[in-house]
Amino acid sequence: MNSYRLPKEVEKYYEEGTKKIINVLATDDYSLIITFDNNEKRIFNMSDKLYGVFEFLRDINNFKRVFIDESGNIAWDKNPNLDSSVNWNNRIDICNDSIYIHSKPINSED
């Protein structure tokens, strides 16, 4: 029987404990600067991910409407005038665990 192992970076993340997003800032170059509850700041570049469900984020004004949703994930409402709790397909999000694992630390000395 074959057994599946999680990628090492995923194992390490869960061994160290999950992180909660406490702040997110969108930049002009389609990156997100994210602060986690352990005071760590990380950067997640989305410039190569703006297709499919994320295509509407090519408009920088849409991209900059990023927020932390009620589940603690990075999110955008496609139409900010619609209630995404009623119109569930209005919102796209990225899981906080995935953001942490796939982002890069920001060197505070820079």
C-alpha positions as MATLAB code, in Angstrom:
seq = 'MNSYRLPKEVEKYYEEGTKKIINVLATDDYSLIITFDNNEKRIFNMSDKLYGVFEFLRDINNFKRVFIDESGNIAWDKNPNLDSSVNWNNRIDICNDSIYIHSKPINSED';
ca = [
       0.000    0.000    0.000;
       1.331    3.414   -0.963;
       1.263    6.085    1.693;
       0.987    9.760    0.971;
       3.265   12.263    2.668;
       2.554   15.936    2.871;
       5.127   18.246    1.292;
       7.830   19.204    3.803;
       6.811   22.873    3.932;
       3.237   21.855    4.795;
       4.391   19.453    7.513;
       6.650   22.149    8.989;
       3.839   24.702    8.985;
       1.461   22.432   10.888;
       4.181   21.279   13.301;
       4.879   24.913   14.217;
       1.177   25.711   14.544;
      -1.263   27.471   12.263;
      -1.142   31.229   11.906;
      -3.967   33.773   11.881;
      -3.923   36.726    9.475;
      -4.308   40.022   11.310;
      -3.630   42.478    8.469;
      -3.385   42.492    4.663;
      -2.236   45.227    2.302;
      -2.401   45.093   -1.500;
       0.465   46.703   -3.423;
       0.591   48.236   -6.897;
       2.579   45.252   -8.219;
      -0.145   42.696   -7.344;
       1.508   41.511   -4.164;
      -0.081   41.122   -0.754;
       1.782   42.079    2.389;
       0.331   39.970    5.160;
       0.858   40.247    8.900;
       0.220   37.145   10.983;
      -0.616   36.800   14.670;
       2.997   35.864   15.462;
       3.971   39.381   14.165;
       5.603   37.861   11.108;
       5.201   39.784    7.851;
       5.184   37.878    4.589;
       4.680   38.760    0.930;
       2.565   36.826   -1.553;
       2.949   37.814   -5.207;
      -0.208   37.196   -7.228;
       0.915   38.683  -10.565;
       1.191   35.222  -12.151;
      -2.124   34.009  -10.694;
      -4.506   36.545  -12.263;
      -6.445   34.147  -14.459;
      -9.513   31.954  -13.992;
     -11.433   32.973  -10.868;
      -8.777   35.586  -10.067;
      -8.921   37.261  -13.504;
     -11.113   40.133  -12.294;
      -8.227   41.125   -9.986;
      -6.225   42.311  -13.017;
      -8.063   45.578  -12.434;
      -5.842   47.029   -9.701;
      -8.859   48.719   -8.110;
     -10.479   45.313   -7.602;
      -7.200   43.854   -6.304;
      -6.866   46.615   -3.721;
     -10.296   45.801   -2.239;
      -8.744   42.818   -0.445;
      -9.893   42.070    3.099;
      -9.822   39.369    5.764;
     -13.126   37.509    5.749;
     -15.049   36.120    8.711;
     -13.165   32.806    8.383;
      -9.774   34.539    8.566;
      -8.938   34.093    4.886;
      -7.772   36.644    2.304;
     -10.843   37.586    0.243;
     -12.344   39.809   -2.426;
     -15.983   40.440   -3.269;
     -16.378   40.596   -7.046;
     -19.182   43.116   -6.678;
     -18.797   45.118   -3.455;
     -22.482   46.078   -3.617;
     -23.677   42.469   -3.228;
     -23.937   40.625    0.069;
     -21.622   37.638   -0.332;
     -23.360   35.805    2.497;
     -26.444   35.724    0.258;
     -24.707   35.633   -3.145;
     -22.087   32.994   -2.315;
     -20.477   33.055   -5.785;
     -19.660   36.757   -5.370;
     -16.623   36.076   -3.167;
     -13.268   34.483   -3.871;
     -10.756   33.719   -1.184;
      -7.421   32.137   -0.421;
      -6.999   30.007    2.687;
      -4.823   31.567    5.389;
      -2.771   28.363    5.699;
      -2.072   28.315    1.961;
      -1.112   32.001    1.972;
       1.401   31.410    4.747;
       2.924   28.313    3.161;
       3.273   29.892   -0.291;
       4.356   33.380    0.763;
       7.876   34.585    1.462;
       9.126   36.181    4.659;
       9.838   39.896    4.520;
      13.245   40.630    5.934;
      12.687   43.291    8.575;
      16.259   44.481    8.127;
      15.658   45.633    4.527;
];
